[in-house]
Amino acid sequence: MAYCYHIEANRCKGCGLCVMVCPKKVLELSDQVNTMGYFPAYQARPEDCILCAICCTMCPDVAIRITETTDDAPCPPR
């Protein structure tokens, strides 16, 4: 199985909790605002992500998710 990582940028309020807890320092806060006026988190180094889901657990806005997909189904565009 493969996994898709997704941050719903317009749901993120840019609190930075996910950035602080990421063991591989994959996440950063964007320099562009979302529709709510916040600077959302994004994967600055997606190739370093180990899919530990600590960011998903810490996100108070439930803006981050990791979903399982079949090997032949690509992840939806970000």
Secondary structure, 3 states (H helix, E strand, C coil): CEEEEEECCCCCCCCCHHHHHCCCCCEEECCCCCCCCCCCEEECCHHHCCCCCHHHHHCCCCCEEEEEECCCCCCCCC
